[in-house]
């Protein structure tokens, strides 16, 4: 029997014909499936672009806000974020922001369809919050669309903060906004002695506007300030007003925090947001107890994990960052180590003390205006000076609050100002 006759006899066999047919169909299906998979991979590779944003990235919150404004209108699967906003009338308004929930969503942006997948992992961040990622996949080869999205998200976030002061606090190894952006405080609302506010403000403005001057002379581009004096005299209030005036934010760092170490402190100073003032309040309390008792001081010794040498290296060491403004405050200048306040670490020291006659008069006129107030202000200053007691701006303001609309009562009770507080 020839080969052709043998093949012909097999084709006439019904069992062989059925099996060959099934094999052919299966092979064709496998080839088609493989072809579709390969085509889809090639299509994704050449005609689709993907961007992933994880929750540790600075733009993550921007993208979420952008999704809130743009995406929440185009999807039916939402999660809610509740916040509160204080109105000018003093009332508090409850706000509900709808954000696309965990899962897949499809948006249209600038004529391009975008798939947004928000995923949440089981692992948590250092803040004990779930680790999240947002993955955007666009049906486009143009990577510039993601740049446009990030720019829109950034501008949207900045617009919400426009004209407001943002306070940051250290959370784990990163900075997070503390509360909601607050109204900016006019620098004229903080009354200091003659020339003090102007000296500090002009020095900071000169520093910000002349980075090349430092570079050309090989001087590290950073500036340190120390405000010292009795409590309640306006040190922290002035820093807040100064940041508002210069359109800066404030990063508040508590050196007494038990979880803060030298390495974490160095990291936080290195990753501080741009255009911010780093504020170290009550710097003397970070290393020495405020009590005069040696026994209590010994009990507190060693509790802090931040060392003085670690702080010095962060401020002016080899690894210290530049383009940085640091403000420190203290009520006890004599307790500070001389190495901490030497030039290079503290470039400008200013004493913020009790009220001078000029401060008393200015504060009186700020509270009470109208005809004859100049003369009443002089009488108020005279009464305080005659009493022979030093008072802080906080005490004077608290005293004025007792008689908001009665300057006559202010004059009558001026001799016992401190007794009323």
C-alpha positions in Angstrom: 0.0 0.0 0.0 1.4 3.4 -1.0 1.6 6.4 1.3 -1.2 8.2 -0.5 -3.5 5.2 -0.2 -2.7 5.0 3.5 -3.5 8.6 4.2 -6.7 8.3 2.1 -7.8 5.3 4.2 -7.1 7.3 7.5 -9.3 10.1 6.2 -12.1 7.7 5.6 -11.8 6.5 9.2 -14.6 8.4 11.2 -12.7 8.1 14.6 -9.5 9.7 13.1 -11.5 12.4 11.3 -13.3 13.5 14.5 -10.1 13.5 16.6 -8.2 15.5 13.9 -11.0 18.0 13.7 -11.0 18.6 17.5 -7.2 19.0 17.4 -7.4 21.5 14.6 -10.1 23.5 16.4 -8.2 23.4 19.7 -4.9 24.4 18.0 -6.6 27.2 16.1 -8.2 28.5 19.3 -4.8 28.4 21.2 -3.1 30.2 18.4 -5.9 32.8 18.2 -5.8 33.3 22.0 -2.0 33.7 21.9 -2.3 36.1 19.0 -4.8 38.2 20.8 -2.7 38.3 24.0 0.4 39.3 22.0 -1.6 41.9 20.1 -3.0 43.3 23.3 0.5 43.5 24.8 1.8 45.2 21.7 -1.1 47.6 21.7 -0.6 48.5 25.4 3.2 48.9 24.8 2.8 51.2 21.8 -0.6 52.9 22.1 -1.2 53.2 25.9 0.8 54.9 28.7 0.6 54.2 32.4 1.5 56.3 35.4 1.5 55.1 39.0 1.3 57.5 42.0 1.8 56.0 45.5 0.7 57.6 48.7 4.2 58.5 49.8 4.7 60.8 46.8 4.0 64.5 47.3 1.7 64.7 44.3 -0.6 61.9 45.7 -2.9 64.3 47.6 -2.9 66.6 44.6 -4.1 63.7 42.3 -6.8 62.7 44.8 -8.1 66.3 44.9 -8.0 66.4 41.1 -10.0 63.1 41.0 -12.4 64.7 43.5 -13.0 67.7 41.2 -12.9 65.9 37.8 -13.5 62.3 38.3 -16.2 62.2 40.9 -18.6 63.7 38.3 -18.0 60.8 35.9 -18.2 57.7 38.2 -20.9 56.1 40.3 -18.5 54.5 42.8 -17.6 57.0 45.5 -16.1 57.4 48.9 -16.7 60.4 51.1 -14.3 62.7 53.0 -15.9 65.0 55.6 -14.3 68.3 56.6 -15.2 71.5 58.4 -14.7 75.1 57.2 -15.0 78.1 59.4 -16.9 81.0 57.8 -16.3 84.7 58.3 -19.4 84.8 60.4 -17.9 82.5 62.9 -20.1 79.6 62.0 -18.7 76.2 61.0 -19.8 74.7 57.6 -19.6 70.9 57.1 -18.2 70.0 53.7 -18.5 66.6 52.0 -16.0 65.8 49.3 -16.7 62.8 47.1 -13.7 60.8 45.9 -13.7 57.9 43.5 -13.5 54.8 45.7 -11.1 51.9 45.6 -11.5 50.1 42.2 -11.5 51.0 38.5 -12.9 54.2 37.1 -13.0 55.6 33.5 -12.6 59.3 32.9 -12.3 61.5 29.9 -9.6 64.2 30.0 -8.7 66.5 27.0 -10.5 64.1 24.6 -8.6 61.1 25.9 -10.1 58.1 27.8 -8.2 57.4 31.0 -8.7 54.3 33.3 -8.0 55.2 36.9 -7.4 52.3 39.3 -7.2 53.1 43.0 -5.8 50.2 45.0 -5.3 49.6 48.7 -2.7 47.1 50.0 -2.8 45.2 53.3 0.5 46.7 54.4 0.4 50.1 56.2 2.6 53.2 56.2 4.5 54.5 59.2 1.3 56.5 60.0 -0.7 53.2 60.4 -2.8 54.1 57.3 -3.3 51.7 54.4 -0.7 52.0 51.6 -2.5 53.2 48.5 -1.6 53.7 44.9 -3.4 55.4 42.0 -2.6 54.0 38.5 -3.7 56.0 35.5 -3.8 54.4 32.1 -4.4 56.6 29.0 -5.4 55.5 25.5 -2.6 57.6 24.1 1.1 57.6 23.3 1.5 61.1 24.5 3.2 61.1 28.0 2.6 64.8 28.2 -1.0 64.2 29.2 0.2 63.1 32.6 2.3 66.2 32.9 -0.9 68.2 32.2 -2.8 66.2 34.8 -0.2 66.8 37.5 0.1 70.5 36.7 -3.7 70.9 36.8 -3.7 69.0 40.2 -0.9 71.1 41.5 -2.5 74.4 40.5 -5.9 73.2 41.9 -4.2 72.4 45.3 -2.4 75.8 45.3 -5.5 77.6 44.5 -7.2 76.2 47.6 -4.2 77.4 49.7 -4.0 80.8 48.0 -4.1 83.6 50.6 -3.9 81.1 53.5 -1.2 79.9 55.8 -0.4 76.1 55.8 1.1 74.6 58.9 3.0 71.3 58.6 3.8 68.8 61.3 6.1 65.8 61.3 4.3 62.5 60.9 6.7 59.6 60.8 9.4 60.4 58.3 7.4 63.0 56.3 5.6 66.3 56.7 1.9 66.4 56.6 -0.4 69.5 56.7 -1.7 70.1 60.2 -5.4 70.9 60.0 -6.9 73.1 57.3 -5.1 76.1 55.8 -5.8 79.1 58.0 -6.2 82.8 57.3 -3.0 84.7 56.9 -2.2 87.0 59.8 -1.2 90.6 59.0 2.2 91.4 60.3 0.9 94.7 61.7 -1.3 92.7 64.1 1.8 91.8 66.2 3.1 94.8 68.0 6.8 94.6 68.9 9.1 97.2 70.2 10.4 99.9 67.7 12.6 98.4 64.9 12.5 94.8 66.0 10.0 93.5 63.5 11.5 95.6 60.7 15.0 94.2 61.3 13.9 90.6 61.2 11.6 91.0 58.2 14.2 92.9 56.1 16.9 90.3 57.0 14.6 87.4 55.9 13.6 89.2 52.7 17.3 89.9 51.9 18.1 86.3 52.4 15.3 85.0 50.1 16.1 87.5 47.3 19.9 86.9 47.1 20.7 83.2 46.8 23.5 83.9 44.3 25.3 86.1 46.8 25.8 83.1 49.0 26.8 80.8 46.1 29.4 83.2 44.8 31.1 83.5 48.1 30.9 79.8 49.0 28.6 80.5 52.0 25.9 77.8 52.8 22.6 79.2 51.7 20.7 78.9 55.0 19.7 81.3 57.7 19.0 80.8 61.4 17.1 83.1 63.8 16.6 83.0 67.6 13.9 84.9 69.3 14.2 85.0 73.1 12.5 86.6 75.9 9.7 86.1 78.5 6.6 84.0 77.6 3.6 85.8 76.1 5.6 88.5 74.4 4.8 87.5 70.8 7.6 85.3 69.6 5.5 82.6 68.0 2.8 85.1 66.9 5.4 87.2 65.1 6.8 84.1 63.2 3.2 83.3 62.1 2.6 86.8 60.9 6.0 86.9 59.2 5.3 83.7 57.3 1.9 85.2 56.2 3.6 88.4 55.1 6.2 86.6 53.0 3.8 84.0 51.6 5.6 81.1 53.3 4.4 78.0 55.2 5.5 76.8 58.6 6.9 73.4 59.6 6.6 73.0 63.4 9.0 70.5 64.9 8.8 69.3 68.5 12.3 68.3 69.6 10.9 66.9 72.8 9.0 64.1 71.0 10.0 60.7 72.3 10.1 59.1 68.9 12.4 61.7 67.3 16.0 60.6 66.7 19.0 62.3 65.3 18.7 60.4 62.0 14.9 61.2 61.7 15.6 64.9 62.6 18.2 65.1 59.8 15.8 63.5 57.3 12.9 65.8 58.2 15.0 68.9 57.8 16.3 67.5 54.4 12.8 66.8 53.0 11.0 69.9 54.4 8.6 71.5 51.9 9.9 74.3 49.8 9.0 77.9 50.7 8.7 77.1 54.4 10.0 78.3 57.8 11.1 75.5 60.1 10.1 76.4 63.6 11.8 74.9 66.7 9.9 76.2 69.7 11.2 76.3 73.3 14.6 75.0 72.2 15.9 75.1 75.8 13.3 72.5 76.9 14.6 69.9 74.4 17.6 69.0 76.4 17.2 70.5 79.9 14.2 70.3 82.2 12.6 73.6 83.1 12.5 72.8 86.8 15.2 74.1 89.0 15.4 70.9 91.0 18.5 68.9 90.3 16.7 65.7 91.3 13.8 66.3 88.8 16.4 67.4 86.1 18.2 64.1 86.7 15.0 62.2 86.3 14.4 63.7 82.9 17.9 63.3 81.7 18.3 60.9 78.8 14.6 60.7 78.0 15.0 62.5 74.7 16.5 60.5 71.8 17.7 63.7 70.0 21.1 64.7 71.2 22.6 68.2 71.2 25.4 67.1 68.9 22.8 65.6 66.5 20.9 68.9 66.4 24.1 70.8 65.8 25.1 68.6 62.9 21.6 69.0 61.4 21.8 72.8 61.6 25.4 73.2 60.4 26.9 69.8 59.6 28.3 68.3 56.4 25.0 66.7 55.6 22.8 69.7 56.5 20.6 71.0 53.7 20.6 74.5 52.2 17.9 76.9 51.1 16.5 76.7 54.6 15.1 79.2 57.1 15.1 78.1 60.8 13.5 80.0 63.6 14.1 79.0 67.2 12.4 80.4 70.3 13.3 80.2 73.9 12.3 81.8 77.2 15.7 81.1 78.8 18.6 82.2 76.6 21.1 81.4 79.4 20.2 77.7 79.3 21.3 77.3 75.7 24.7 75.8 74.8 27.0 78.5 73.2 27.7 76.1 70.4 24.0 76.1 69.4 23.7 79.9 69.1 27.0 80.7 67.4 27.0 82.4 64.0 26.3 79.9 61.2 23.6 78.2 63.3 22.0 81.4 64.6 22.7 84.4 62.4 20.4 86.8 64.1 19.2 87.0 67.7 16.4 89.3 68.8 15.1 89.9 72.3 11.3 90.0 72.4 10.5 91.5 75.9 7.8 93.0 78.0 5.8 95.9 76.7 7.5 99.2 76.2 5.5 102.5 76.4 5.4 102.6 72.6 3.9 99.1 72.5 1.3 99.9 75.2 0.2 103.0 73.3 0.0 101.1 69.9 -2.0 98.3 71.4 -4.4 100.6 73.0 -5.0 102.5 69.8 -5.5 99.2 67.9 -8.3 98.2 70.3 -9.9 101.6 70.7 -10.2 104.1 67.9 -12.0 107.4 67.7 -11.7 111.0 68.8 -9.8 111.6 72.0 -8.2 108.1 72.0 -4.6 109.5 71.6 -5.0 111.2 75.0 -6.5 108.2 76.6 -3.7 106.0 75.3 -1.1 108.3 76.9 -3.0 108.1 80.2 -3.1 104.3 80.0 0.7 104.1 79.4 1.3 106.5 82.3 -0.8 104.4 84.6 1.0 101.2 83.7 4.5 102.8 84.0 3.5 104.3 87.3 2.4 100.9 88.7 6.0 99.8 88.1 5.1 96.3 86.9 6.3 94.7 83.6 3.5 93.3 81.5 3.5 91.2 78.4 1.5 91.8 75.2 -0.5 88.7 76.0 -1.5 90.1 79.4 -2.4 93.5 77.9 -4.5 91.9 75.2 -6.2 89.7 77.8 -6.9 92.8 79.9 -8.4 94.7 77.0 -10.7 91.7 76.3 -12.4 92.4 79.7 -13.4 95.8 78.4 -13.8 95.4 74.7 -16.0 98.5 74.2 -15.2 100.6 77.3 -11.9 102.4 77.2 -12.9 104.4 80.3 -13.0 101.2 82.3 -9.6 100.3 80.9 -8.2 103.5 82.4 -9.9 103.1 85.8 -8.6 99.5 86.3 -5.2 99.9 84.7 -3.4 99.9 88.1 -4.7 96.4 88.8 -4.2 94.9 85.3 -2.2 91.9 86.6 -4.7 91.2 89.4 -7.6 90.8 86.9 -5.7 88.1 84.8 
